[in-house]
Amino acid sequence: MDRGTADLLERHGIQPSAQRVAVADYVLRTAEHPSADLVWARVRSGFPFVSRATVYNTLNLLVERKLLRALVLAEGKVVFDPNVDQHHHFIDETTGRIHDVPWDAVEISRLAPPRGFDVHEYQVVMRGTCGAPKGARPAGTAARRAREVARSK
């Protein structure tokens, strides 16, 4: 069991069972924006007896404790984002890969909600094709989360 991840979970009021630590180890360090089923598949490769229900429950607990964000970026598809800081997203229509976009890279000149609506949060989701060389990985989330976990050891 990764003690750094276990300590992080404990600091957020989560009992660090071996299954929860395995889920958190993957989802809090990935540069992907995985679905629950992808998390389950990735975690099962190293922890074959983890159940789908445990993965789903752990993901929901991590969201509840603000360690992870659940995003609906396409109709009927929930993905999880370990970057809980304000940011936007770019979805590559060729690969389906979701990239984080820094908050200050997008300028919103006006945000006027319809009458009677209160906006609590917003984000811009851009769709298009990525001009990055094949195999290039965006910097950011995974490295930042890995450093946080390493510092907590």
N, C-alpha and C positions, 0 to 999 in steps of 0.2 A: 504494500500500500504506500502510495506517495504521501509522505508526511506533510509536505508543503500544501498539497491540495486538501488533505484532511484538515490541516490547520485553517485554511481559508474557509472551508465549509463550516467548521466549528465557530469561527468568528462571525459567521452569518446565521448562526443558530440552527445549523443543519447537522444532525447526527451522521458522522462520516462512516457509513458501512462500506465494506469493500466494493459493493456494486455501485453505490453512489460516487465513490472516489473514481472508479473506472470510467463512469459516464462523464464526470466533471473533468477528469484528466484529458479526455478527448475533446469535449465540446468547448471547454474554456481556452484551449490552446490552438484550435484549428483556424486556418485562414478561410475555410469554407463557411457557407451559411447553410448548414445541413438540415434536412428534414428529420423528423423523429425516426423514421425508418432507416435513414442513412446512419444516424447516430447508433441505432441498435446494431446495424450490420458492422460498423467499424469497431464497436465495443466488443461484440461477440467474437471477433477474430482473435482477440487476446483474452477474453473472459467468456468462454462458450456457454456457460450456464446462466447468463444474465437473461431475464425475461423481458419481453417487449413491454409489459406493464410496468416493470421497475424502471425501464428507460423513460417511458412517458411520464411516470410520476416524478422521477428525478428531474427531468427537464422542466416540468411545471413548477416544482419546488425552487429550482434555480431562477426561474423567471419571477416567481413570487418574492424571492429574497433579493432581487435586483442584480444578480450575477450574470444574467442572460436576458436577452430580449426575444420575444416571439414576434415574428413579422409575417404579415400576409402581403406578399409582393405580387402574387398572381392569384386569381380567383381559385379558392379551394385548396391552396397550397401554403402551409405554414412552414417557415424555416426559422432557425434559431441563430442568433447573432451574439457572439461573446463581447462585441464592442458595445458597451452600454453608454458610451459618450455620445453626445449629439453628433450625428453625421447623416449623410444622404447615401443613396445607392445607385449604382449603374448595373444594369443587367445586360450582359452580352447575349444578343439574340442568336448568335451562331452556336455558342457553347452552353448557354444557360447559366454560366457562372455569374455570381453576384459579387460586385466589387464595392468596397467602402469608398465613399467620396467625402473628403474633409468638409466639415460644416461651413467653413469660410470660403470654400471654392464655389459656392452657389450664392448668388445675391437675389433676394426676394425684395422687390421694390414695393409691393403692396400685398397685404393679406387681409382681406375683408370677408369675414365669415357671413353666411346668410343671417338675416335677422332672426334672433331667438336662439342662435347657436353659440356655444362657448368653445373655443379652440383650446385644447389642453396640450396638444403636441402636433407637430407636422414634420414631414420630411419630403424631399423631392426624390422621386424614383425615375431615373433616366433609362431609356432602352435604346440600344443601338449595337454597333459592332466595335470590338476592342481592337485597336491597332497595335497592341503590344506583341512582341515576338512570341511565337509559340513556346509554351513552357514557362514564360515569365510569370512571376508571382507578385501580386501587389504587396507592398510593405504594410506593416501596421499591426493589426489585431493579434495575430498569433504571437509575434515577438513581444508585444507589450504585455499580453496576458502571461506568457511564459516567464517574463521578468518578475511580474507580480507574484507568481507562484514561487519562483526561486527565492525572492526576498523574504517570503513568509516561512522559509525553512529554518 
